[in-house]
Amino acid sequence: MAGAFQYKPKFVDIRVRPPGSEEEAKRNEDVYALKPGERACDHPGCRTAATARAPKSRDMLNEHYWFCQPHAAEYNKQWDFFAGMSEGEIRNRQAQSAVGDRPTWQFKASKFSREAAGAAHGFGKGEGYADPFSLFGAGAKPQAKAAEPARRLGKLERNALADLDLDEDADGPTIRARYIELVKRTHPDSNGGDRSAEHKLQRVIKAYQALKKAKMA
């Protein structure tokens, strides 16, 4: 039988990092210790790294406090930019902020200026400005009267005008005058008893009644 089994461990020894200096151990224990490049919070007694800045006052907007996030939130709750200002001062400040706190000027002249008075005198006369489309009345031409829309005639009306020997643009007085003329010419009582035109008379009467019904006569 072979010799007794002997266990040989793979790792002979386990090396442990020797403890460092007391200062290093103390720094590792302090979780709030500042890292290189960090600055401390400006709130008294706070040792946390500052990550947010806040203006010192409305007159020193370019100078800031540096706070950690909790103290920055607390500072913002108490911050009132308009504290101690009247309503008029607040409106003026808001108007200045709308243009970036920089002075501005109006490009148009005052209504009391010489330029404004000269423009008002020539306004409506086409003086001092171009008005090619006559938007302001300068050089406006009288508009031509719109033409009346063409009369739409049906087949019955066109045939009736043809029976009266009239054009399609004949108006009411013309139609009535032609009707009276044709009746006198074709009626036996008016033409000396000639009954040869009775058929024409019936067509004239029928045509006139059709045009009268269409409100053309």
C-alpha positions as CSV (number, residue, x, y, z in Angstrom):
1,M,0.0,0.0,0.0
2,A,1.3,3.4,-0.9
3,G,2.4,5.8,1.8
4,A,0.0,7.9,3.8
5,F,-1.7,10.8,1.8
6,Q,-0.2,14.2,2.7
7,Y,-2.3,17.5,2.0
8,K,-0.3,20.2,0.4
9,P,-2.2,23.6,0.4
10,K,-1.9,25.7,-2.8
11,F,-1.4,28.9,-0.9
12,V,1.3,28.6,1.6
13,D,0.7,31.9,3.4
14,I,-1.7,34.9,3.1
15,R,-0.1,38.3,3.2
16,V,-2.0,41.1,5.0
17,R,-1.3,44.8,4.2
18,P,0.4,46.3,7.2
19,P,-1.4,49.1,8.9
20,G,-0.5,52.7,7.8
21,S,0.0,55.8,9.8
22,E,-2.5,57.1,12.2
23,E,-3.3,60.1,10.0
24,E,-4.2,57.9,7.1
25,A,-6.4,55.7,9.2
26,K,-8.2,58.7,10.6
27,R,-8.8,60.1,7.0
28,N,-10.3,56.8,5.9
29,E,-12.7,56.9,8.9
30,D,-13.9,60.4,8.0
31,V,-16.4,60.0,5.2
32,Y,-16.7,63.8,4.9
33,A,-13.1,64.5,4.3
34,L,-12.5,66.8,1.3
35,K,-10.8,65.3,-1.7
36,P,-8.1,67.1,-3.7
37,G,-9.6,70.0,-5.6
38,E,-12.8,70.2,-3.5
39,R,-13.7,73.2,-1.4
40,A,-15.6,73.2,1.8
41,C,-19.2,74.5,2.2
42,D,-19.4,78.1,3.3
43,H,-22.1,77.3,5.8
44,P,-20.7,77.6,9.4
45,G,-19.7,74.2,10.8
46,C,-20.3,72.3,7.6
47,R,-17.4,70.1,6.4
48,T,-19.2,68.7,3.2
49,A,-17.8,69.5,-0.2
50,A,-19.5,72.5,-1.9
51,T,-21.2,71.7,-5.2
52,A,-23.5,74.7,-5.7
53,R,-23.0,78.4,-5.7
54,A,-25.4,81.2,-4.8
55,P,-25.1,85.0,-5.2
56,K,-24.3,87.0,-2.1
57,S,-26.8,89.8,-2.8
58,R,-28.7,91.4,-5.7
59,D,-26.0,94.1,-5.8
60,M,-23.2,91.5,-5.9
61,L,-24.5,89.0,-8.4
62,N,-21.0,88.2,-9.6
63,E,-19.9,87.2,-6.1
64,H,-21.1,83.9,-4.7
65,Y,-21.3,81.6,-1.7
66,W,-20.4,78.0,-2.2
67,F,-22.7,75.5,-0.5
68,C,-23.4,71.8,-0.4
69,Q,-26.7,70.8,-1.8
70,P,-28.7,70.8,1.4
71,H,-27.4,74.2,2.5
72,A,-27.9,75.6,-1.1
73,A,-31.6,74.5,-1.0
74,E,-32.0,76.2,2.5
75,Y,-30.3,79.4,1.2
76,N,-32.6,79.5,-1.9
77,K,-35.7,79.2,0.3
78,Q,-34.7,82.3,2.2
79,W,-33.5,84.2,-0.8
80,D,-35.8,87.1,-2.0
81,F,-34.3,89.2,-4.8
82,F,-36.9,91.9,-4.4
83,A,-36.7,92.2,-0.6
84,G,-37.1,95.8,0.5
85,M,-38.1,97.2,-2.9
86,S,-41.3,99.1,-3.7
87,E,-43.7,98.1,-6.4
88,G,-42.3,100.8,-8.8
89,E,-38.8,99.7,-8.2
90,I,-39.7,96.0,-8.8
91,R,-41.4,97.0,-12.2
92,N,-38.4,99.0,-13.2
93,R,-36.1,96.2,-12.3
94,Q,-38.1,93.7,-14.3
95,A,-38.1,96.0,-17.3
96,Q,-34.3,96.3,-17.1
97,S,-33.9,92.5,-16.8
98,A,-36.1,92.0,-19.9
99,V,-33.3,93.7,-22.0
100,G,-30.4,92.2,-20.2
101,D,-29.9,95.2,-17.8
102,R,-28.6,97.3,-20.6
103,P,-29.8,100.7,-21.8
104,T,-32.1,100.8,-24.9
105,W,-33.3,103.5,-27.3
106,Q,-36.3,103.8,-29.5
107,F,-35.6,103.9,-33.2
108,K,-38.7,105.8,-34.1
109,A,-38.9,109.6,-33.6
110,S,-41.1,111.1,-31.0
111,K,-44.6,112.2,-32.1
112,F,-43.6,115.7,-31.2
113,S,-40.4,115.7,-33.3
114,R,-39.9,117.7,-36.5
115,E,-39.7,114.5,-38.5
116,A,-43.0,113.1,-37.2
117,A,-44.7,116.4,-37.8
118,G,-43.5,116.5,-41.4
119,A,-44.6,112.9,-42.0
120,A,-48.0,113.6,-40.6
121,H,-48.4,116.7,-42.8
122,G,-47.6,114.7,-45.9
123,F,-49.5,111.6,-44.9
124,G,-52.4,110.9,-47.3
125,K,-50.8,113.0,-50.0
126,G,-48.2,110.5,-51.0
127,E,-45.4,112.8,-49.9
128,G,-42.3,111.4,-48.1
129,Y,-43.1,107.7,-48.7
130,A,-43.8,105.3,-51.5
131,D,-47.3,104.0,-51.8
132,P,-47.3,101.9,-55.1
133,F,-50.6,100.1,-54.2
134,S,-52.4,103.2,-52.8
135,L,-52.8,101.6,-49.4
136,F,-53.0,105.0,-47.7
137,G,-55.1,106.7,-50.3
138,A,-52.3,108.6,-52.0
139,G,-52.9,108.8,-55.7
140,A,-55.9,106.5,-55.4
141,K,-57.8,106.0,-58.6
142,P,-61.6,105.7,-58.6
143,Q,-62.5,102.1,-58.9
144,A,-64.5,101.2,-62.0
145,K,-68.0,100.1,-61.4
146,A,-68.2,96.3,-61.4
147,A,-69.9,95.0,-64.4
148,E,-73.2,93.3,-63.8
149,P,-73.1,89.6,-64.1
150,A,-74.3,88.2,-67.4
151,R,-78.0,87.2,-67.4
152,R,-78.5,83.4,-67.4
153,L,-81.3,82.5,-69.8
154,G,-83.0,79.1,-70.1
155,K,-84.2,77.6,-73.4
156,L,-87.7,78.9,-72.8
157,E,-86.6,82.5,-72.3
158,R,-84.3,82.4,-75.3
159,N,-87.1,81.0,-77.5
160,A,-89.5,83.7,-76.2
161,L,-87.0,86.5,-77.1
162,A,-86.6,85.0,-80.5
163,D,-90.4,85.0,-81.1
164,L,-90.4,88.7,-80.2
165,D,-87.4,89.3,-82.6
166,L,-85.2,90.5,-79.7
167,D,-81.6,89.9,-78.6
168,E,-80.9,88.0,-75.4
169,D,-79.7,91.3,-73.7
170,A,-83.1,93.0,-74.1
171,D,-84.4,94.7,-71.0
172,G,-87.9,95.0,-69.6
173,P,-89.0,98.3,-71.3
174,T,-87.7,97.0,-74.7
175,I,-89.6,93.7,-74.3
176,R,-92.9,95.5,-73.4
177,A,-92.5,98.0,-76.3
178,R,-91.9,95.2,-78.8
179,Y,-94.8,93.2,-77.5
180,I,-97.2,96.1,-78.0
181,E,-95.8,96.7,-81.5
182,L,-96.3,93.1,-82.5
183,V,-99.8,92.8,-81.1
184,K,-100.9,95.8,-83.1
185,R,-99.3,94.4,-86.2
186,T,-100.8,90.9,-85.9
187,H,-104.2,91.4,-84.2
188,P,-107.1,91.4,-86.6
189,D,-108.8,94.4,-84.8
190,S,-105.6,96.5,-85.4
191,N,-104.5,95.3,-88.8
192,G,-107.8,95.9,-90.7
193,G,-109.2,92.3,-90.2
194,D,-106.2,90.4,-91.6
195,R,-106.4,87.0,-89.9
196,S,-103.3,85.6,-91.6
197,A,-101.1,86.6,-88.7
198,E,-103.2,85.0,-85.9
199,H,-100.6,82.2,-85.5
200,K,-97.9,84.8,-85.0
201,L,-100.1,86.6,-82.5
202,Q,-100.5,83.5,-80.4
203,R,-96.7,83.0,-80.3
204,V,-96.2,86.6,-79.3
205,I,-98.7,86.4,-76.5
206,K,-97.2,83.1,-75.3
207,A,-93.7,84.5,-75.4
208,Y,-94.5,87.7,-73.5
209,Q,-96.3,85.7,-70.8
210,A,-93.2,83.5,-70.4
211,L,-90.9,86.5,-70.1
212,K,-93.2,88.1,-67.6
213,K,-93.3,85.0,-65.5
214,A,-89.5,85.0,-65.6
215,K,-89.6,88.6,-64.3
216,M,-87.9,89.9,-67.5
217,A,-90.8,92.1,-68.7
